[in-house]
Amino acid sequence: QVQLVESGGGLVQAGGSLKLSCVASTRTFSWYDAAWFRRAPGKEREFVANITRNSGHTTYADSVKGRFAISRNNAKSTVYLQMNNLTPEGTAVYYCTAGIGSVYNYWGRGTQVPVSS
């Protein structure tokens, strides 16, 4: 069982930046693909970005492309999400997830990111 704990959320003004972190409770984090999803108030959960286990490939939702960057440090069992030029539409709970072959079996509890206009 892999536990994921997100951190780094908090209130930010539109146009600002924030970096989220997610630490996994496993020394074999390099086995897992990882991703970030988010759920805005009153909306369904949506994909934000993912990264393969060796950082060889990343994918982004069109809504964040060019503004967000996902990265990871397998030695620290951590995946990051750098968010720049945030907009109020980015207000959401952000969730970290990990799995093998992009089947995301493990989820964190989320971290809130309110973006004020």
Phi and psi restraints in degrees (range 20) as a CNS / XPLOR table:
assign (resid 1 and name C) (resid 2 and name N)
       (resid 2 and name CA) (resid 2 and name C) 1.0 -106.9 20.0 2
assign (resid 2 and name N) (resid 2 and name CA)
       (resid 2 and name C) (resid 3 and name N) 1.0 126.4 20.0 2
assign (resid 2 and name C) (resid 3 and name N)
       (resid 3 and name CA) (resid 3 and name C) 1.0 -101.7 20.0 2
assign (resid 3 and name N) (resid 3 and name CA)
       (resid 3 and name C) (resid 4 and name N) 1.0 139.5 20.0 2
assign (resid 3 and name C) (resid 4 and name N)
       (resid 4 and name CA) (resid 4 and name C) 1.0 -121.7 20.0 2
assign (resid 4 and name N) (resid 4 and name CA)
       (resid 4 and name C) (resid 5 and name N) 1.0 132.9 20.0 2
assign (resid 4 and name C) (resid 5 and name N)
       (resid 5 and name CA) (resid 5 and name C) 1.0 -127.8 20.0 2
assign (resid 5 and name N) (resid 5 and name CA)
       (resid 5 and name C) (resid 6 and name N) 1.0 117.0 20.0 2
assign (resid 5 and name C) (resid 6 and name N)
       (resid 6 and name CA) (resid 6 and name C) 1.0 -88.6 20.0 2
assign (resid 6 and name N) (resid 6 and name CA)
       (resid 6 and name C) (resid 7 and name N) 1.0 154.3 20.0 2
assign (resid 6 and name C) (resid 7 and name N)
       (resid 7 and name CA) (resid 7 and name C) 1.0 -154.3 20.0 2
assign (resid 7 and name N) (resid 7 and name CA)
       (resid 7 and name C) (resid 8 and name N) 1.0 167.5 20.0 2
assign (resid 7 and name C) (resid 8 and name N)
       (resid 8 and name CA) (resid 8 and name C) 1.0 103.4 20.0 2
assign (resid 8 and name N) (resid 8 and name CA)
       (resid 8 and name C) (resid 9 and name N) 1.0 -4.6 20.0 2
assign (resid 8 and name C) (resid 9 and name N)
       (resid 9 and name CA) (resid 9 and name C) 1.0 -74.1 20.0 2
assign (resid 9 and name N) (resid 9 and name CA)
       (resid 9 and name C) (resid 10 and name N) 1.0 169.5 20.0 2
assign (resid 9 and name C) (resid 10 and name N)
       (resid 10 and name CA) (resid 10 and name C) 1.0 154.3 20.0 2
assign (resid 10 and name N) (resid 10 and name CA)
       (resid 10 and name C) (resid 11 and name N) 1.0 171.1 20.0 2
assign (resid 10 and name C) (resid 11 and name N)
       (resid 11 and name CA) (resid 11 and name C) 1.0 -68.6 20.0 2
assign (resid 11 and name N) (resid 11 and name CA)
       (resid 11 and name C) (resid 12 and name N) 1.0 134.4 20.0 2
assign (resid 11 and name C) (resid 12 and name N)
       (resid 12 and name CA) (resid 12 and name C) 1.0 -142.3 20.0 2
assign (resid 12 and name N) (resid 12 and name CA)
       (resid 12 and name C) (resid 13 and name N) 1.0 147.7 20.0 2
assign (resid 12 and name C) (resid 13 and name N)
       (resid 13 and name CA) (resid 13 and name C) 1.0 -82.1 20.0 2
assign (resid 13 and name N) (resid 13 and name CA)
       (resid 13 and name C) (resid 14 and name N) 1.0 152.1 20.0 2
assign (resid 13 and name C) (resid 14 and name N)
       (resid 14 and name CA) (resid 14 and name C) 1.0 -54.9 20.0 2
assign (resid 14 and name N) (resid 14 and name CA)
       (resid 14 and name C) (resid 15 and name N) 1.0 136.3 20.0 2
assign (resid 14 and name C) (resid 15 and name N)
       (resid 15 and name CA) (resid 15 and name C) 1.0 91.4 20.0 2
assign (resid 15 and name N) (resid 15 and name CA)
       (resid 15 and name C) (resid 16 and name N) 1.0 -10.1 20.0 2
assign (resid 15 and name C) (resid 16 and name N)
       (resid 16 and name CA) (resid 16 and name C) 1.0 -85.2 20.0 2
assign (resid 16 and name N) (resid 16 and name CA)
       (resid 16 and name C) (resid 17 and name N) 1.0 -178.6 20.0 2
assign (resid 16 and name C) (resid 17 and name N)
       (resid 17 and name CA) (resid 17 and name C) 1.0 -127.7 20.0 2
assign (resid 17 and name N) (resid 17 and name CA)
       (resid 17 and name C) (resid 18 and name N) 1.0 156.4 20.0 2
assign (resid 17 and name C) (resid 18 and name N)
       (resid 18 and name CA) (resid 18 and name C) 1.0 -154.6 20.0 2
assign (resid 18 and name N) (resid 18 and name CA)
       (resid 18 and name C) (resid 19 and name N) 1.0 145.9 20.0 2
assign (resid 18 and name C) (resid 19 and name N)
       (resid 19 and name CA) (resid 19 and name C) 1.0 -122.0 20.0 2
assign (resid 19 and name N) (resid 19 and name CA)
       (resid 19 and name C) (resid 20 and name N) 1.0 120.1 20.0 2
assign (resid 19 and name C) (resid 20 and name N)
       (resid 20 and name CA) (resid 20 and name C) 1.0 -93.4 20.0 2
assign (resid 20 and name N) (resid 20 and name CA)
       (resid 20 and name C) (resid 21 and name N) 1.0 148.5 20.0 2
assign (resid 20 and name C) (resid 21 and name N)
       (resid 21 and name CA) (resid 21 and name C) 1.0 -127.1 20.0 2
assign (resid 21 and name N) (resid 21 and name CA)
       (resid 21 and name C) (resid 22 and name N) 1.0 153.1 20.0 2
assign (resid 21 and name C) (resid 22 and name N)
       (resid 22 and name CA) (resid 22 and name C) 1.0 -142.7 20.0 2
assign (resid 22 and name N) (resid 22 and name CA)
       (resid 22 and name C) (resid 23 and name N) 1.0 117.7 20.0 2
assign (resid 22 and name C) (resid 23 and name N)
       (resid 23 and name CA) (resid 23 and name C) 1.0 -103.1 20.0 2
assign (resid 23 and name N) (resid 23 and name CA)
       (resid 23 and name C) (resid 24 and name N) 1.0 132.2 20.0 2
assign (resid 23 and name C) (resid 24 and name N)
       (resid 24 and name CA) (resid 24 and name C) 1.0 -101.3 20.0 2
assign (resid 24 and name N) (resid 24 and name CA)
       (resid 24 and name C) (resid 25 and name N) 1.0 144.7 20.0 2
assign (resid 24 and name C) (resid 25 and name N)
       (resid 25 and name CA) (resid 25 and name C) 1.0 -90.1 20.0 2
assign (resid 25 and name N) (resid 25 and name CA)
       (resid 25 and name C) (resid 26 and name N) 1.0 49.0 20.0 2
assign (resid 25 and name C) (resid 26 and name N)
       (resid 26 and name CA) (resid 26 and name C) 1.0 -148.1 20.0 2
assign (resid 26 and name N) (resid 26 and name CA)
       (resid 26 and name C) (resid 27 and name N) 1.0 144.3 20.0 2
assign (resid 26 and name C) (resid 27 and name N)
       (resid 27 and name CA) (resid 27 and name C) 1.0 -85.3 20.0 2
assign (resid 27 and name N) (resid 27 and name CA)
       (resid 27 and name C) (resid 28 and name N) 1.0 -6.4 20.0 2
assign (resid 27 and name C) (resid 28 and name N)
       (resid 28 and name CA) (resid 28 and name C) 1.0 -106.1 20.0 2
assign (resid 28 and name N) (resid 28 and name CA)
       (resid 28 and name C) (resid 29 and name N) 1.0 34.3 20.0 2
assign (resid 28 and name C) (resid 29 and name N)
       (resid 29 and name CA) (resid 29 and name C) 1.0 -59.4 20.0 2
assign (resid 29 and name N) (resid 29 and name CA)
       (resid 29 and name C) (resid 30 and name N) 1.0 -26.1 20.0 2
assign (resid 29 and name C) (resid 30 and name N)
       (resid 30 and name CA) (resid 30 and name C) 1.0 -66.4 20.0 2
assign (resid 30 and name N) (resid 30 and name CA)
       (resid 30 and name C) (resid 31 and name N) 1.0 -11.2 20.0 2
assign (resid 30 and name C) (resid 31 and name N)
       (resid 31 and name CA) (resid 31 and name C) 1.0 -77.8 20.0 2
assign (resid 31 and name N) (resid 31 and name CA)
       (resid 31 and name C) (resid 32 and name N) 1.0 -18.8 20.0 2
assign (resid 31 and name C) (resid 32 and name N)
       (resid 32 and name CA) (resid 32 and name C) 1.0 -108.4 20.0 2
assign (resid 32 and name N) (resid 32 and name CA)
       (resid 32 and name C) (resid 33 and name N) 1.0 137.0 20.0 2
assign (resid 32 and name C) (resid 33 and name N)
       (resid 33 and name CA) (resid 33 and name C) 1.0 -71.7 20.0 2
assign (resid 33 and name N) (resid 33 and name CA)
       (resid 33 and name C) (resid 34 and name N) 1.0 156.1 20.0 2
assign (resid 33 and name C) (resid 34 and name N)
       (resid 34 and name CA) (resid 34 and name C) 1.0 -138.4 20.0 2
assign (resid 34 and name N) (resid 34 and name CA)
       (resid 34 and name C) (resid 35 and name N) 1.0 158.3 20.0 2
assign (resid 34 and name C) (resid 35 and name N)
       (resid 35 and name CA) (resid 35 and name C) 1.0 -156.1 20.0 2
assign (resid 35 and name N) (resid 35 and name CA)
       (resid 35 and name C) (resid 36 and name N) 1.0 164.2 20.0 2
assign (resid 35 and name C) (resid 36 and name N)
       (resid 36 and name CA) (resid 36 and name C) 1.0 -119.0 20.0 2
assign (resid 36 and name N) (resid 36 and name CA)
       (resid 36 and name C) (resid 37 and name N) 1.0 135.8 20.0 2
assign (resid 36 and name C) (resid 37 and name N)
       (resid 37 and name CA) (resid 37 and name C) 1.0 -123.5 20.0 2
assign (resid 37 and name N) (resid 37 and name CA)
       (resid 37 and name C) (resid 38 and name N) 1.0 168.4 20.0 2
assign (resid 37 and name C) (resid 38 and name N)
       (resid 38 and name CA) (resid 38 and name C) 1.0 -146.5 20.0 2
assign (resid 38 and name N) (resid 38 and name CA)
       (resid 38 and name C) (resid 39 and name N) 1.0 155.0 20.0 2
assign (resid 38 and name C) (resid 39 and name N)
       (resid 39 and name CA) (resid 39 and name C) 1.0 -130.5 20.0 2
assign (resid 39 and name N) (resid 39 and name CA)
       (resid 39 and name C) (resid 40 and name N) 1.0 113.1 20.0 2
assign (resid 39 and name C) (resid 40 and name N)
       (resid 40 and name CA) (resid 40 and name C) 1.0 -81.8 20.0 2
assign (resid 40 and name N) (resid 40 and name CA)
       (resid 40 and name C) (resid 41 and name N) 1.0 156.8 20.0 2
assign (resid 40 and name C) (resid 41 and name N)
       (resid 41 and name CA) (resid 41 and name C) 1.0 -54.8 20.0 2
assign (resid 41 and name N) (resid 41 and name CA)
       (resid 41 and name C) (resid 42 and name N) 1.0 125.8 20.0 2
assign (resid 41 and name C) (resid 42 and name N)
       (resid 42 and name CA) (resid 42 and name C) 1.0 76.7 20.0 2
assign (resid 42 and name N) (resid 42 and name CA)
       (resid 42 and name C) (resid 43 and name N) 1.0 8.3 20.0 2
assign (resid 42 and name C) (resid 43 and name N)
       (resid 43 and name CA) (resid 43 and name C) 1.0 -123.0 20.0 2
assign (resid 43 and name N) (resid 43 and name CA)
       (resid 43 and name C) (resid 44 and name N) 1.0 167.2 20.0 2
assign (resid 43 and name C) (resid 44 and name N)
       (resid 44 and name CA) (resid 44 and name C) 1.0 -76.1 20.0 2
assign (resid 44 and name N) (resid 44 and name CA)
       (resid 44 and name C) (resid 45 and name N) 1.0 157.8 20.0 2
assign (resid 44 and name C) (resid 45 and name N)
       (resid 45 and name CA) (resid 45 and name C) 1.0 -65.2 20.0 2
assign (resid 45 and name N) (resid 45 and name CA)
       (resid 45 and name C) (resid 46 and name N) 1.0 139.6 20.0 2
assign (resid 45 and name C) (resid 46 and name N)
       (resid 46 and name CA) (resid 46 and name C) 1.0 -133.0 20.0 2
assign (resid 46 and name N) (resid 46 and name CA)
       (resid 46 and name C) (resid 47 and name N) 1.0 152.9 20.0 2
assign (resid 46 and name C) (resid 47 and name N)
       (resid 47 and name CA) (resid 47 and name C) 1.0 -71.4 20.0 2
assign (resid 47 and name N) (resid 47 and name CA)
       (resid 47 and name C) (resid 48 and name N) 1.0 139.9 20.0 2
assign (resid 47 and name C) (resid 48 and name N)
       (resid 48 and name CA) (resid 48 and name C) 1.0 -113.2 20.0 2
assign (resid 48 and name N) (resid 48 and name CA)
       (resid 48 and name C) (resid 49 and name N) 1.0 -54.8 20.0 2
assign (resid 48 and name C) (resid 49 and name N)
       (resid 49 and name CA) (resid 49 and name C) 1.0 -164.0 20.0 2
assign (resid 49 and name N) (resid 49 and name CA)
       (resid 49 and name C) (resid 50 and name N) 1.0 154.7 20.0 2
assign (resid 49 and name C) (resid 50 and name N)
       (resid 50 and name CA) (resid 50 and name C) 1.0 -140.1 20.0 2
assign (resid 50 and name N) (resid 50 and name CA)
       (resid 50 and name C) (resid 51 and name N) 1.0 165.4 20.0 2
assign (resid 50 and name C) (resid 51 and name N)
       (resid 51 and name CA) (resid 51 and name C) 1.0 -145.7 20.0 2
assign (resid 51 and name N) (resid 51 and name CA)
       (resid 51 and name C) (resid 52 and name N) 1.0 135.8 20.0 2
assign (resid 51 and name C) (resid 52 and name N)
       (resid 52 and name CA) (resid 52 and name C) 1.0 -72.4 20.0 2
assign (resid 52 and name N) (resid 52 and name CA)
       (resid 52 and name C) (resid 53 and name N) 1.0 166.9 20.0 2
assign (resid 52 and name C) (resid 53 and name N)
       (resid 53 and name CA) (resid 53 and name C) 1.0 -63.0 20.0 2
assign (resid 53 and name N) (resid 53 and name CA)
       (resid 53 and name C) (resid 54 and name N) 1.0 -28.2 20.0 2
assign (resid 53 and name C) (resid 54 and name N)
       (resid 54 and name CA) (resid 54 and name C) 1.0 -105.7 20.0 2
assign (resid 54 and name N) (resid 54 and name CA)
       (resid 54 and name C) (resid 55 and name N) 1.0 16.9 20.0 2
assign (resid 54 and name C) (resid 55 and name N)
       (resid 55 and name CA) (resid 55 and name C) 1.0 63.4 20.0 2
assign (resid 55 and name N) (resid 55 and name CA)
       (resid 55 and name C) (resid 56 and name N) 1.0 16.0 20.0 2
assign (resid 55 and name C) (resid 56 and name N)
       (resid 56 and name CA) (resid 56 and name C) 1.0 -73.7 20.0 2
assign (resid 56 and name N) (resid 56 and name CA)
       (resid 56 and name C) (resid 57 and name N) 1.0 -21.1 20.0 2
assign (resid 56 and name C) (resid 57 and name N)
       (resid 57 and name CA) (resid 57 and name C) 1.0 -147.9 20.0 2
assign (resid 57 and name N) (resid 57 and name CA)
       (resid 57 and name C) (resid 58 and name N) 1.0 136.4 20.0 2
assign (resid 57 and name C) (resid 58 and name N)
       (resid 58 and name CA) (resid 58 and name C) 1.0 -127.4 20.0 2
assign (resid 58 and name N) (resid 58 and name CA)
       (resid 58 and name C) (resid 59 and name N) 1.0 152.8 20.0 2
assign (resid 58 and name C) (resid 59 and name N)
       (resid 59 and name CA) (resid 59 and name C) 1.0 -137.1 20.0 2
assign (resid 59 and name N) (resid 59 and name CA)
       (resid 59 and name C) (resid 60 and name N) 1.0 144.1 20.0 2
assign (resid 59 and name C) (resid 60 and name N)
       (resid 60 and name CA) (resid 60 and name C) 1.0 -130.7 20.0 2
assign (resid 60 and name N) (resid 60 and name CA)
       (resid 60 and name C) (resid 61 and name N) 1.0 149.1 20.0 2
assign (resid 60 and name C) (resid 61 and name N)
       (resid 61 and name CA) (resid 61 and name C) 1.0 -67.1 20.0 2
assign (resid 61 and name N) (resid 61 and name CA)
       (resid 61 and name C) (resid 62 and name N) 1.0 147.0 20.0 2
assign (resid 61 and name C) (resid 62 and name N)
       (resid 62 and name CA) (resid 62 and name C) 1.0 -57.5 20.0 2
assign (resid 62 and name N) (resid 62 and name CA)
       (resid 62 and name C) (resid 63 and name N) 1.0 -32.5 20.0 2
assign (resid 62 and name C) (resid 63 and name N)
       (resid 63 and name CA) (resid 63 and name C) 1.0 -68.3 20.0 2
assign (resid 63 and name N) (resid 63 and name CA)
       (resid 63 and name C) (resid 64 and name N) 1.0 -18.2 20.0 2
assign (resid 63 and name C) (resid 64 and name N)
       (resid 64 and name CA) (resid 64 and name C) 1.0 -118.7 20.0 2
assign (resid 64 and name N) (resid 64 and name CA)
       (resid 64 and name C) (resid 65 and name N) 1.0 -5.1 20.0 2
assign (resid 64 and name C) (resid 65 and name N)
       (resid 65 and name CA) (resid 65 and name C) 1.0 -58.9 20.0 2
assign (resid 65 and name N) (resid 65 and name CA)
       (resid 65 and name C) (resid 66 and name N) 1.0 131.9 20.0 2
assign (resid 65 and name C) (resid 66 and name N)
       (resid 66 and name CA) (resid 66 and name C) 1.0 88.9 20.0 2
assign (resid 66 and name N) (resid 66 and name CA)
       (resid 66 and name C) (resid 67 and name N) 1.0 -12.4 20.0 2
assign (resid 66 and name C) (resid 67 and name N)
       (resid 67 and name CA) (resid 67 and name C) 1.0 -116.7 20.0 2
assign (resid 67 and name N) (resid 67 and name CA)
       (resid 67 and name C) (resid 68 and name N) 1.0 -31.6 20.0 2
assign (resid 67 and name C) (resid 68 and name N)
       (resid 68 and name CA) (resid 68 and name C) 1.0 -108.3 20.0 2
assign (resid 68 and name N) (resid 68 and name CA)
       (resid 68 and name C) (resid 69 and name N) 1.0 151.9 20.0 2
assign (resid 68 and name C) (resid 69 and name N)
       (resid 69 and name CA) (resid 69 and name C) 1.0 -140.2 20.0 2
assign (resid 69 and name N) (resid 69 and name CA)
       (resid 69 and name C) (resid 70 and name N) 1.0 127.5 20.0 2
assign (resid 69 and name C) (resid 70 and name N)
       (resid 70 and name CA) (resid 70 and name C) 1.0 -101.0 20.0 2
assign (resid 70 and name N) (resid 70 and name CA)
       (resid 70 and name C) (resid 71 and name N) 1.0 141.1 20.0 2
assign (resid 70 and name C) (resid 71 and name N)
       (resid 71 and name CA) (resid 71 and name C) 1.0 -150.8 20.0 2
assign (resid 71 and name N) (resid 71 and name CA)
       (resid 71 and name C) (resid 72 and name N) 1.0 172.8 20.0 2
assign (resid 71 and name C) (resid 72 and name N)
       (resid 72 and name CA) (resid 72 and name C) 1.0 -151.7 20.0 2
assign (resid 72 and name N) (resid 72 and name CA)
       (resid 72 and name C) (resid 73 and name N) 1.0 158.0 20.0 2
assign (resid 72 and name C) (resid 73 and name N)
       (resid 73 and name CA) (resid 73 and name C) 1.0 -131.5 20.0 2
assign (resid 73 and name N) (resid 73 and name CA)
       (resid 73 and name C) (resid 74 and name N) 1.0 98.9 20.0 2
assign (resid 73 and name C) (resid 74 and name N)
       (resid 74 and name CA) (resid 74 and name C) 1.0 -65.7 20.0 2
assign (resid 74 and name N) (resid 74 and name CA)
       (resid 74 and name C) (resid 75 and name N) 1.0 -28.9 20.0 2
assign (resid 74 and name C) (resid 75 and name N)
       (resid 75 and name CA) (resid 75 and name C) 1.0 -64.8 20.0 2
assign (resid 75 and name N) (resid 75 and name CA)
       (resid 75 and name C) (resid 76 and name N) 1.0 -26.6 20.0 2
assign (resid 75 and name C) (resid 76 and name N)
       (resid 76 and name CA) (resid 76 and name C) 1.0 -104.2 20.0 2
assign (resid 76 and name N) (resid 76 and name CA)
       (resid 76 and name C) (resid 77 and name N) 1.0 4.4 20.0 2
assign (resid 76 and name C) (resid 77 and name N)
       (resid 77 and name CA) (resid 77 and name C) 1.0 52.6 20.0 2
assign (resid 77 and name N) (resid 77 and name CA)
       (resid 77 and name C) (resid 78 and name N) 1.0 43.1 20.0 2
assign (resid 77 and name C) (resid 78 and name N)
       (resid 78 and name CA) (resid 78 and name C) 1.0 -132.2 20.0 2
assign (resid 78 and name N) (resid 78 and name CA)
       (resid 78 and name C) (resid 79 and name N) 1.0 140.0 20.0 2
assign (resid 78 and name C) (resid 79 and name N)
       (resid 79 and name CA) (resid 79 and name C) 1.0 -120.8 20.0 2
assign (resid 79 and name N) (resid 79 and name CA)
       (resid 79 and name C) (resid 80 and name N) 1.0 144.3 20.0 2
assign (resid 79 and name C) (resid 80 and name N)
       (resid 80 and name CA) (resid 80 and name C) 1.0 -121.1 20.0 2
assign (resid 80 and name N) (resid 80 and name CA)
       (resid 80 and name C) (resid 81 and name N) 1.0 157.5 20.0 2
assign (resid 80 and name C) (resid 81 and name N)
       (resid 81 and name CA) (resid 81 and name C) 1.0 -136.8 20.0 2
assign (resid 81 and name N) (resid 81 and name CA)
       (resid 81 and name C) (resid 82 and name N) 1.0 107.3 20.0 2
assign (resid 81 and name C) (resid 82 and name N)
       (resid 82 and name CA) (resid 82 and name C) 1.0 -87.5 20.0 2
assign (resid 82 and name N) (resid 82 and name CA)
       (resid 82 and name C) (resid 83 and name N) 1.0 122.7 20.0 2
assign (resid 82 and name C) (resid 83 and name N)
       (resid 83 and name CA) (resid 83 and name C) 1.0 -117.7 20.0 2
assign (resid 83 and name N) (resid 83 and name CA)
       (resid 83 and name C) (resid 84 and name N) 1.0 118.4 20.0 2
assign (resid 83 and name C) (resid 84 and name N)
       (resid 84 and name CA) (resid 84 and name C) 1.0 -115.9 20.0 2
assign (resid 84 and name N) (resid 84 and name CA)
       (resid 84 and name C) (resid 85 and name N) 1.0 157.6 20.0 2
assign (resid 84 and name C) (resid 85 and name N)
       (resid 85 and name CA) (resid 85 and name C) 1.0 49.2 20.0 2
assign (resid 85 and name N) (resid 85 and name CA)
       (resid 85 and name C) (resid 86 and name N) 1.0 51.7 20.0 2
assign (resid 85 and name C) (resid 86 and name N)
       (resid 86 and name CA) (resid 86 and name C) 1.0 -65.5 20.0 2
assign (resid 86 and name N) (resid 86 and name CA)
       (resid 86 and name C) (resid 87 and name N) 1.0 146.3 20.0 2
assign (resid 86 and name C) (resid 87 and name N)
       (resid 87 and name CA) (resid 87 and name C) 1.0 -119.3 20.0 2
assign (resid 87 and name N) (resid 87 and name CA)
       (resid 87 and name C) (resid 88 and name N) 1.0 162.3 20.0 2
assign (resid 87 and name C) (resid 88 and name N)
       (resid 88 and name CA) (resid 88 and name C) 1.0 -57.0 20.0 2
assign (resid 88 and name N) (resid 88 and name CA)
       (resid 88 and name C) (resid 89 and name N) 1.0 -26.7 20.0 2
assign (resid 88 and name C) (resid 89 and name N)
       (resid 89 and name CA) (resid 89 and name C) 1.0 -68.0 20.0 2
assign (resid 89 and name N) (resid 89 and name CA)
       (resid 89 and name C) (resid 90 and name N) 1.0 -12.9 20.0 2
assign (resid 89 and name C) (resid 90 and name N)
       (resid 90 and name CA) (resid 90 and name C) 1.0 -84.2 20.0 2
assign (resid 90 and name N) (resid 90 and name CA)
       (resid 90 and name C) (resid 91 and name N) 1.0 -2.0 20.0 2
assign (resid 90 and name C) (resid 91 and name N)
       (resid 91 and name CA) (resid 91 and name C) 1.0 -62.6 20.0 2
assign (resid 91 and name N) (resid 91 and name CA)
       (resid 91 and name C) (resid 92 and name N) 1.0 120.6 20.0 2
assign (resid 91 and name C) (resid 92 and name N)
       (resid 92 and name CA) (resid 92 and name C) 1.0 -174.3 20.0 2
assign (resid 92 and name N) (resid 92 and name CA)
       (resid 92 and name C) (resid 93 and name N) 1.0 169.9 20.0 2
assign (resid 92 and name C) (resid 93 and name N)
       (resid 93 and name CA) (resid 93 and name C) 1.0 -93.1 20.0 2
assign (resid 93 and name N) (resid 93 and name CA)
       (resid 93 and name C) (resid 94 and name N) 1.0 126.0 20.0 2
assign (resid 93 and name C) (resid 94 and name N)
       (resid 94 and name CA) (resid 94 and name C) 1.0 -101.2 20.0 2
assign (resid 94 and name N) (resid 94 and name CA)
       (resid 94 and name C) (resid 95 and name N) 1.0 130.0 20.0 2
assign (resid 94 and name C) (resid 95 and name N)
       (resid 95 and name CA) (resid 95 and name C) 1.0 -116.6 20.0 2
assign (resid 95 and name N) (resid 95 and name CA)
       (resid 95 and name C) (resid 96 and name N) 1.0 138.8 20.0 2
assign (resid 95 and name C) (resid 96 and name N)
       (resid 96 and name CA) (resid 96 and name C) 1.0 -97.3 20.0 2
assign (resid 96 and name N) (resid 96 and name CA)
       (resid 96 and name C) (resid 97 and name N) 1.0 143.5 20.0 2
assign (resid 96 and name C) (resid 97 and name N)
       (resid 97 and name CA) (resid 97 and name C) 1.0 -144.4 20.0 2
assign (resid 97 and name N) (resid 97 and name CA)
       (resid 97 and name C) (resid 98 and name N) 1.0 155.6 20.0 2
assign (resid 97 and name C) (resid 98 and name N)
       (resid 98 and name CA) (resid 98 and name C) 1.0 -146.3 20.0 2
assign (resid 98 and name N) (resid 98 and name CA)
       (resid 98 and name C) (resid 99 and name N) 1.0 151.6 20.0 2
assign (resid 98 and name C) (resid 99 and name N)
       (resid 99 and name CA) (resid 99 and name C) 1.0 -173.3 20.0 2
assign (resid 99 and name N) (resid 99 and name CA)
       (resid 99 and name C) (resid 100 and name N) 1.0 177.5 20.0 2
assign (resid 99 and name C) (resid 100 and name N)
       (resid 100 and name CA) (resid 100 and name C) 1.0 -104.5 20.0 2
assign (resid 100 and name N) (resid 100 and name CA)
       (resid 100 and name C) (resid 101 and name N) 1.0 130.1 20.0 2
assign (resid 100 and name C) (resid 101 and name N)
       (resid 101 and name CA) (resid 101 and name C) 1.0 66.7 20.0 2
assign (resid 101 and name N) (resid 101 and name CA)
       (resid 101 and name C) (resid 102 and name N) 1.0 31.2 20.0 2
assign (resid 101 and name C) (resid 102 and name N)
       (resid 102 and name CA) (resid 102 and name C) 1.0 63.2 20.0 2
assign (resid 102 and name N) (resid 102 and name CA)
       (resid 102 and name C) (resid 103 and name N) 1.0 19.1 20.0 2
assign (resid 102 and name C) (resid 103 and name N)
       (resid 103 and name CA) (resid 103 and name C) 1.0 -97.0 20.0 2
assign (resid 103 and name N) (resid 103 and name CA)
       (resid 103 and name C) (resid 104 and name N) 1.0 103.9 20.0 2
assign (resid 103 and name C) (resid 104 and name N)
       (resid 104 and name CA) (resid 104 and name C) 1.0 -86.6 20.0 2
assign (resid 104 and name N) (resid 104 and name CA)
       (resid 104 and name C) (resid 105 and name N) 1.0 99.2 20.0 2
assign (resid 104 and name C) (resid 105 and name N)
       (resid 105 and name CA) (resid 105 and name C) 1.0 -89.3 20.0 2
assign (resid 105 and name N) (resid 105 and name CA)
       (resid 105 and name C) (resid 106 and name N) 1.0 -24.4 20.0 2
assign (resid 105 and name C) (resid 106 and name N)
       (resid 106 and name CA) (resid 106 and name C) 1.0 -116.2 20.0 2
assign (resid 106 and name N) (resid 106 and name CA)
       (resid 106 and name C) (resid 107 and name N) 1.0 134.9 20.0 2
assign (resid 106 and name C) (resid 107 and name N)
       (resid 107 and name CA) (resid 107 and name C) 1.0 -133.6 20.0 2
assign (resid 107 and name N) (resid 107 and name CA)
       (resid 107 and name C) (resid 108 and name N) 1.0 143.4 20.0 2
assign (resid 107 and name C) (resid 108 and name N)
       (resid 108 and name CA) (resid 108 and name C) 1.0 -83.1 20.0 2
assign (resid 108 and name N) (resid 108 and name CA)
       (resid 108 and name C) (resid 109 and name N) 1.0 178.2 20.0 2
assign (resid 108 and name C) (resid 109 and name N)
       (resid 109 and name CA) (resid 109 and name C) 1.0 -86.9 20.0 2
assign (resid 109 and name N) (resid 109 and name CA)
       (resid 109 and name C) (resid 110 and name N) 1.0 -11.6 20.0 2
assign (resid 109 and name C) (resid 110 and name N)
       (resid 110 and name CA) (resid 110 and name C) 1.0 97.8 20.0 2
assign (resid 110 and name N) (resid 110 and name CA)
       (resid 110 and name C) (resid 111 and name N) 1.0 157.8 20.0 2
assign (resid 110 and name C) (resid 111 and name N)
       (resid 111 and name CA) (resid 111 and name C) 1.0 -135.0 20.0 2
assign (resid 111 and name N) (resid 111 and name CA)
       (resid 111 and name C) (resid 112 and name N) 1.0 136.2 20.0 2
assign (resid 111 and name C) (resid 112 and name N)
       (resid 112 and name CA) (resid 112 and name C) 1.0 -84.8 20.0 2
assign (resid 112 and name N) (resid 112 and name CA)
       (resid 112 and name C) (resid 113 and name N) 1.0 137.6 20.0 2
assign (resid 112 and name C) (resid 113 and name N)
       (resid 113 and name CA) (resid 113 and name C) 1.0 -129.5 20.0 2
assign (resid 113 and name N) (resid 113 and name CA)
       (resid 113 and name C) (resid 114 and name N) 1.0 95.5 20.0 2
assign (resid 113 and name C) (resid 114 and name N)
       (resid 114 and name CA) (resid 114 and name C) 1.0 -87.8 20.0 2
assign (resid 114 and name N) (resid 114 and name CA)
       (resid 114 and name C) (resid 115 and name N) 1.0 132.3 20.0 2
assign (resid 114 and name C) (resid 115 and name N)
       (resid 115 and name CA) (resid 115 and name C) 1.0 -115.1 20.0 2
assign (resid 115 and name N) (resid 115 and name CA)
       (resid 115 and name C) (resid 116 and name N) 1.0 117.8 20.0 2
assign (resid 115 and name C) (resid 116 and name N)
       (resid 116 and name CA) (resid 116 and name C) 1.0 -90.6 20.0 2
assign (resid 116 and name N) (resid 116 and name CA)
       (resid 116 and name C) (resid 117 and name N) 1.0 146.7 20.0 2
